[in-house]
Amino acid sequence: MRKNKLKQFTQSGRPFGLFLSASGMFIVSTDSLFTRVAEIDGWTIAFFVGVFSIPSISIIVWRTLGKNIITEIAAFKWQLLLSSALAAIGTTAFIQAVTRTAVANVVTIVAGAPIFAGLIAKFAIGEKTSGKTWTAIGGTFIGILIIVSGSITTGGIDGDLMALLAILVFSTNLVIWRHFKEMSRTLVVLIAPIFIMLFTFIPAQFDTLDRRALLCTLGMGLFVGPIARLCMVSATRHASAAEVSMFTPVETIFASLWVWLWFDEVPELTTFIGGLLVLASVFYGIKAGK
């Protein structure tokens, strides 16, 4: 009976997709903490995260695709290249954002993914979005404006803009993954670190990688990043891009909590106000989508 229920859950579409999305966001919430603990520049962190991601993902790709790797690449070569490049830009921008502004700002802005996912999905692939979801999107947008307005006076606006770039490319990727459901998700997660290494090789400062930074980037590259991204890219097989993006508040809540506990980094008042509006809007959108 339990096995049948589990099988039904994993094949039931939307619930399983939302479960994968929530799991991926919870796992990736530790990225912000690792980035801060590393205490080196974002370019170097991103480069070594890319390096350390390749071994674990290579094993997963070989186990899942085997001799079909070449066939899969040939079938979706341009989509794989575009999606992987966007994933690399998003990861690099996110790490840069965490090193330039308050973590609470970054992850709260990231929670605004439904704005971009909903808009891009509507105009790019014609995916329907309900009126209540658009109301949630509007509230999220206002919340982000409040957060950014606080950074204009207190500093860190460049980090906020990096976070906006990260969530823009992430949302675009959600739509790509949703549209090309048969495209190998594991190949995207494998190719993305190669692009990260190419993008960050020149500005990276290799001599700054001490023992602390090495352990942090190992954790991010070998475990956190690959597992979280596999969850996220797989979620779009079962749920819409807007719905998958609705679970970004999971990262917002836990990433803020980790950094608050570790560094005693208390968010600004504008981040609290904007963050509450973003979270309330997104949870309203999740309820409306049921």
FIVEX-121394 format. One record per residue (C-alpha): residue number from 1; residue in three letters; x, y, z. Coordinates in Angstrom, 2 decimals, always signed. Last residue first. Layout:
<atoms>
[NUM, "ala", [X, Y, Z]]
...
</atoms>
This chain:
<atoms>
[290, "lys", [-4.14, +24.97, -6.23]]
[289, "gly", [-2.67, +28.00, -8.01]]
[288, "ala", [-4.34, +30.54, -5.74]]
[287, "lys", [-2.70, +28.99, -2.69]]
[286, "ile", [+0.75, +29.24, -4.29]]
[285, "gly", [+0.06, +32.82, -5.37]]
[284, "tyr", [-0.99, +33.82, -1.87]]
[283, "phe", [+2.23, +32.26, -0.60]]
[282, "val", [+4.13, +34.37, -3.13]]
[281, "ser", [+2.39, +37.58, -2.17]]
[280, "ala", [+2.87, +37.04, +1.57]]
[279, "leu", [+6.55, +36.21, +1.02]]
[278, "val", [+7.18, +39.28, -1.13]]
[277, "leu", [+5.28, +41.60, +1.23]]
[276, "leu", [+7.13, +40.22, +4.25]]
[275, "gly", [+10.44, +40.64, +2.40]]
[274, "gly", [+9.70, +44.24, +1.48]]
[273, "ile", [+8.98, +45.14, +5.10]]
[272, "phe", [+11.85, +43.12, +6.55]]
[271, "thr", [+14.27, +44.28, +3.85]]
[270, "thr", [+13.21, +47.90, +4.43]]
[269, "leu", [+13.92, +47.45, +8.15]]
[268, "glu", [+17.45, +46.23, +7.39]]
[267, "pro", [+18.27, +42.53, +7.89]]
[266, "val", [+20.16, +41.35, +11.02]]
[265, "glu", [+23.46, +39.61, +10.30]]
[264, "asp", [+24.27, +37.71, +13.51]]
[263, "phe", [+27.02, +35.95, +11.54]]
[262, "trp", [+26.13, +32.28, +12.05]]
[261, "leu", [+22.51, +32.47, +13.30]]
[260, "trp", [+21.49, +35.34, +11.00]]
[259, "val", [+23.37, +33.77, +8.09]]
[258, "trp", [+21.56, +30.44, +8.49]]
[257, "leu", [+18.15, +32.11, +9.06]]
[256, "ser", [+18.40, +34.38, +6.02]]
[255, "ala", [+19.25, +31.36, +3.87]]
[254, "phe", [+16.34, +29.45, +5.46]]
[253, "ile", [+13.61, +31.99, +4.81]]
[252, "thr", [+14.67, +33.15, +1.36]]
[251, "glu", [+15.49, +29.64, +0.16]]
[250, "val", [+11.97, +28.47, +0.98]]
[249, "pro", [+10.73, +31.75, -0.50]]
[248, "thr", [+11.91, +30.41, -3.92]]
[247, "phe", [+8.98, +28.00, -3.89]]
[246, "met", [+6.80, +30.05, -6.26]]
[245, "ser", [+9.39, +29.48, -9.00]]
[244, "val", [+8.06, +25.96, -9.51]]
[243, "glu", [+4.53, +27.30, -9.82]]
[242, "ala", [+5.48, +29.96, -12.39]]
[241, "ala", [+7.45, +27.44, -14.46]]
[240, "ser", [+4.54, +25.01, -14.48]]
[239, "ala", [+4.70, +21.65, -12.69]]
[238, "his", [+5.80, +18.08, -13.44]]
[237, "arg", [+8.73, +18.24, -15.83]]
[236, "thr", [+9.65, +21.63, -14.32]]
[235, "ala", [+10.58, +19.92, -11.05]]
[234, "ser", [+13.45, +18.05, -12.74]]
[233, "val", [+15.41, +21.27, -13.31]]
[232, "met", [+14.94, +22.29, -9.69]]
[231, "cys", [+15.80, +18.95, -8.09]]
[230, "leu", [+18.87, +18.52, -10.27]]
[229, "arg", [+19.89, +22.05, -9.34]]
[228, "ala", [+19.72, +21.33, -5.62]]
[227, "ile", [+21.68, +18.08, -5.87]]
[226, "pro", [+24.42, +19.52, -8.09]]
[225, "gly", [+24.84, +22.77, -6.12]]
[224, "val", [+24.84, +21.39, -2.57]]
[223, "phe", [+27.04, +18.31, -3.00]]
[222, "leu", [+30.34, +18.48, -4.88]]
[221, "gly", [+30.42, +22.17, -5.75]]
[220, "met", [+28.98, +23.85, -2.68]]
[219, "gly", [+30.71, +21.55, -0.21]]
[218, "leu", [+34.00, +21.73, -2.08]]
[217, "thr", [+33.66, +25.53, -2.31]]
[216, "cys", [+33.31, +25.74, +1.47]]
[215, "leu", [+36.15, +23.32, +2.20]]
[214, "leu", [+38.53, +25.17, -0.14]]
[213, "ala", [+37.52, +28.57, +1.26]]
[212, "arg", [+38.43, +27.47, +4.79]]
[211, "arg", [+41.70, +25.85, +3.69]]
[210, "asp", [+42.87, +28.92, +1.73]]
[209, "leu", [+41.97, +29.91, -1.83]]
[208, "thr", [+43.37, +33.45, -2.12]]
[207, "asp", [+46.17, +32.42, -4.53]]
[206, "phe", [+43.63, +31.51, -7.20]]
[205, "gln", [+42.33, +35.03, -7.70]]
[204, "ala", [+39.47, +34.65, -10.23]]
[203, "pro", [+39.02, +37.56, -12.69]]
[202, "ile", [+40.34, +35.60, -15.73]]
[201, "phe", [+38.82, +32.16, -15.04]]
[200, "thr", [+35.34, +33.42, -14.10]]
[199, "phe", [+33.32, +33.10, -17.32]]
[198, "leu", [+35.14, +30.00, -18.60]]
[197, "met", [+34.88, +28.22, -15.24]]
[196, "ile", [+31.17, +29.04, -14.99]]
[195, "phe", [+30.66, +27.79, -18.57]]
[194, "ile", [+32.16, +24.43, -17.62]]
[193, "pro", [+30.03, +24.42, -14.47]]
[192, "ala", [+26.87, +24.74, -16.65]]
[191, "ile", [+27.69, +21.70, -18.83]]
[190, "leu", [+27.03, +19.12, -16.10]]
[189, "val", [+23.81, +20.64, -14.68]]
[188, "val", [+22.43, +21.00, -18.20]]
[187, "leu", [+23.45, +17.41, -18.97]]
[186, "thr", [+21.59, +16.21, -15.87]]
[185, "arg", [+18.38, +17.87, -17.02]]
[184, "ser", [+18.30, +15.95, -20.30]]
[183, "met", [+15.85, +17.64, -22.68]]
[182, "glu", [+12.51, +15.82, -22.89]]
[181, "lys", [+10.56, +18.60, -21.17]]
[180, "phe", [+11.73, +21.29, -23.59]]
[179, "his", [+9.13, +23.95, -22.78]]
[178, "arg", [+9.34, +23.62, -19.00]]
[177, "trp", [+13.14, +23.54, -19.03]]
[176, "ile", [+13.24, +26.66, -21.20]]
[175, "val", [+10.66, +28.39, -18.97]]
[174, "leu", [+12.62, +27.59, -15.83]]
[173, "asn", [+15.76, +28.81, -17.59]]
[172, "thr", [+14.24, +32.23, -18.14]]
[171, "ser", [+13.37, +32.34, -14.45]]
[170, "phe", [+16.97, +31.55, -13.50]]
[169, "val", [+18.24, +34.19, -15.95]]
[168, "leu", [+16.08, +36.86, -14.33]]
[167, "ile", [+16.76, +35.61, -10.81]]
[166, "ala", [+20.50, +35.98, -11.18]]
[165, "leu", [+20.24, +39.38, -12.86]]
[164, "leu", [+18.05, +40.65, -10.02]]
[163, "ala", [+20.57, +39.32, -7.50]]
[162, "met", [+23.37, +41.15, -9.31]]
[161, "leu", [+21.28, +44.32, -9.13]]
[160, "asp", [+20.89, +43.84, -5.38]]
[159, "gly", [+24.64, +43.35, -5.02]]
[158, "asp", [+25.30, +46.58, -6.92]]
[157, "ile", [+22.81, +48.38, -4.64]]
[156, "gly", [+24.83, +47.35, -1.60]]
[155, "gly", [+24.78, +50.65, +0.22]]
[154, "thr", [+22.55, +52.02, +2.99]]
[153, "thr", [+20.59, +54.67, +1.06]]
[152, "ile", [+20.18, +52.92, -2.30]]
[151, "ser", [+20.04, +49.59, -0.50]]
[150, "gly", [+16.76, +50.51, +1.17]]
[149, "ser", [+15.16, +51.36, -2.16]]
[148, "val", [+16.17, +47.91, -3.43]]
[147, "ile", [+14.17, +46.22, -0.67]]
[146, "ile", [+11.08, +48.39, -1.27]]
[145, "leu", [+11.24, +47.74, -5.03]]
[144, "ile", [+11.43, +44.00, -4.35]]
[143, "gly", [+8.25, +44.17, -2.26]]
[142, "ile", [+6.44, +46.06, -5.04]]
[141, "phe", [+7.33, +43.32, -7.52]]
[140, "thr", [+6.15, +40.59, -5.16]]
[139, "gly", [+2.79, +42.30, -4.76]]
[138, "gly", [+2.39, +42.48, -8.53]]
[137, "ile", [+3.30, +38.79, -8.92]]
[136, "ala", [+0.74, +37.80, -6.32]]
[135, "thr", [-1.94, +39.74, -8.22]]
[134, "trp", [-0.76, +38.00, -11.40]]
[133, "thr", [-1.25, +34.66, -9.65]]
[132, "lys", [-4.77, +35.69, -8.71]]
[131, "gly", [-5.51, +36.51, -12.36]]
[130, "ser", [-4.38, +33.07, -13.46]]
[129, "thr", [-1.31, +32.41, -15.60]]
[128, "lys", [-1.58, +30.44, -18.84]]
[127, "glu", [+1.60, +29.29, -20.60]]
[126, "gly", [+1.92, +30.89, -24.03]]
[125, "ile", [+5.48, +29.67, -24.64]]
[124, "ala", [+7.49, +32.91, -24.77]]
[123, "phe", [+4.92, +35.56, -23.77]]
[122, "lys", [+3.25, +33.77, -20.87]]
[121, "ala", [+6.32, +31.82, -19.75]]
[120, "ile", [+8.44, +34.99, -19.70]]
[119, "leu", [+5.91, +36.93, -17.63]]
[118, "gly", [+5.22, +34.13, -15.17]]
[117, "ala", [+8.86, +33.19, -14.74]]
[116, "phe", [+9.88, +36.86, -14.35]]
[115, "ile", [+7.44, +37.79, -11.65]]
[114, "pro", [+7.45, +34.27, -10.15]]
[113, "ala", [+11.19, +34.62, -9.43]]
[112, "gly", [+10.61, +37.34, -6.82]]
[111, "ala", [+11.95, +35.09, -4.07]]
[110, "val", [+15.40, +35.81, -5.50]]
[109, "ile", [+14.93, +39.40, -4.31]]
[108, "thr", [+14.39, +38.02, -0.82]]
[107, "val", [+17.48, +35.82, -1.19]]
[106, "val", [+19.71, +38.73, -2.13]]
[105, "asn", [+18.41, +41.26, +0.37]]
[104, "ala", [+18.59, +38.76, +3.25]]
[103, "val", [+22.19, +37.98, +2.24]]
[102, "ala", [+23.15, +41.61, +2.73]]
[101, "thr", [+25.16, +43.08, -0.16]]
[100, "arg", [+28.34, +42.56, -2.22]]
[99, "thr", [+29.56, +39.02, -1.45]]
[98, "val", [+26.05, +37.55, -1.68]]
[97, "ala", [+25.49, +39.33, -5.01]]
[96, "gln", [+28.67, +37.91, -6.54]]
[95, "ile", [+27.57, +34.40, -5.60]]
[94, "phe", [+24.16, +35.00, -7.19]]
[93, "ala", [+25.67, +36.51, -10.35]]
[92, "thr", [+27.97, +33.49, -10.79]]
[91, "thr", [+25.13, +31.02, -10.33]]
[90, "gly", [+22.84, +32.92, -12.71]]
[89, "ile", [+25.48, +33.34, -15.39]]
[88, "ala", [+26.30, +29.63, -15.23]]
[87, "ala", [+22.63, +28.65, -15.42]]
[86, "leu", [+22.19, +30.95, -18.43]]
[85, "ala", [+25.17, +29.32, -20.17]]
[84, "ser", [+23.78, +25.85, -19.40]]
[83, "ser", [+20.35, +26.72, -20.78]]
[82, "leu", [+21.76, +28.19, -23.98]]
[81, "leu", [+24.21, +25.33, -24.58]]
[80, "leu", [+21.60, +22.66, -23.79]]
[79, "gln", [+19.01, +24.32, -26.05]]
[78, "trp", [+21.53, +24.48, -28.87]]
[77, "lys", [+22.58, +20.83, -28.52]]
[76, "phe", [+19.14, +19.32, -27.92]]
[75, "ala", [+19.07, +16.13, -30.03]]
[74, "ala", [+22.85, +15.96, -30.55]]
[73, "ile", [+23.53, +16.19, -26.82]]
[72, "glu", [+21.05, +13.41, -26.05]]
[71, "thr", [+22.51, +11.16, -28.74]]
[70, "ile", [+26.05, +11.75, -27.49]]
[69, "ile", [+25.06, +10.92, -23.90]]
[68, "asn", [+23.12, +7.77, -24.85]]
[67, "lys", [+26.05, +5.48, -23.97]]
[66, "gly", [+25.38, +5.93, -20.26]]
[65, "leu", [+22.49, +8.31, -19.64]]
[64, "thr", [+21.62, +7.91, -15.97]]
[63, "arg", [+24.82, +6.44, -14.51]]
[62, "trp", [+27.09, +8.47, -16.79]]
[61, "val", [+25.25, +11.70, -16.02]]
[60, "ile", [+25.34, +11.04, -12.26]]
[59, "ile", [+29.08, +10.28, -12.32]]
[58, "ser", [+29.79, +13.40, -14.37]]
[57, "ile", [+27.69, +15.44, -11.92]]
[56, "ser", [+29.90, +14.40, -9.00]]
[55, "pro", [+33.16, +15.09, -10.85]]
[54, "ile", [+32.06, +18.39, -12.51]]
[53, "ser", [+30.80, +20.31, -9.49]]
[52, "phe", [+34.26, +20.78, -7.96]]
[51, "val", [+35.55, +22.88, -10.85]]
[50, "gly", [+32.42, +25.02, -11.10]]
[49, "val", [+32.42, +25.70, -7.35]]
[48, "phe", [+36.09, +26.55, -7.82]]
[47, "phe", [+35.32, +29.25, -10.38]]
[46, "ala", [+32.32, +30.65, -8.49]]
[45, "ile", [+34.32, +31.07, -5.28]]
[44, "thr", [+37.14, +32.80, -7.15]]
[43, "trp", [+34.79, +35.25, -8.86]]
[42, "gly", [+32.93, +35.93, -5.60]]
[41, "asp", [+35.94, +37.16, -3.66]]
[40, "ile", [+37.14, +35.33, -0.55]]
[39, "glu", [+35.64, +34.97, +2.94]]
[38, "ala", [+34.65, +31.29, +2.52]]
[37, "val", [+32.15, +31.65, +5.40]]
[36, "arg", [+30.10, +34.16, +3.37]]
[35, "thr", [+29.85, +31.90, +0.32]]
[34, "phe", [+29.08, +28.83, +2.47]]
[33, "leu", [+26.25, +30.71, +4.19]]
[32, "ser", [+24.76, +31.91, +0.91]]
[31, "asp", [+24.95, +28.44, -0.63]]
[30, "thr", [+23.08, +26.88, +2.33]]
[29, "ser", [+19.71, +27.89, +0.87]]
[28, "val", [+20.50, +25.60, -2.09]]
[27, "ile", [+19.26, +22.59, -0.13]]
[26, "phe", [+15.95, +24.20, +0.87]]
[25, "met", [+15.36, +25.50, -2.64]]
[24, "gly", [+15.93, +22.09, -4.18]]
[23, "ser", [+13.59, +20.40, -1.71]]
[22, "ala", [+10.81, +22.96, -2.32]]
[21, "ser", [+11.12, +22.52, -6.09]]
[20, "leu", [+11.18, +18.73, -5.88]]
[19, "phe", [+8.03, +18.76, -3.70]]
[18, "leu", [+6.37, +21.19, -6.12]]
[17, "gly", [+7.06, +18.84, -9.02]]
[16, "phe", [+5.78, +15.86, -7.03]]
[15, "pro", [+2.52, +17.65, -6.24]]
[14, "arg", [+2.11, +18.87, -9.89]]
[13, "gly", [+2.53, +15.58, -11.72]]
[12, "ser", [+0.99, +12.57, -10.01]]
[11, "gln", [+3.74, +10.15, -10.99]]
[10, "thr", [+5.91, +10.56, -7.90]]
[9, "phe", [+2.81, +10.61, -5.66]]
[8, "gln", [+1.24, +7.51, -7.27]]
[7, "lys", [+4.50, +5.59, -6.85]]
[6, "leu", [+4.69, +6.62, -3.21]]
[5, "lys", [+1.06, +5.62, -2.63]]
[4, "asn", [+1.63, +2.27, -4.32]]
[3, "lys", [+4.72, +1.63, -2.21]]
[2, "arg", [+2.76, +2.46, +0.95]]
[1, "met", [+0.00, +0.00, +0.00]]
</atoms>
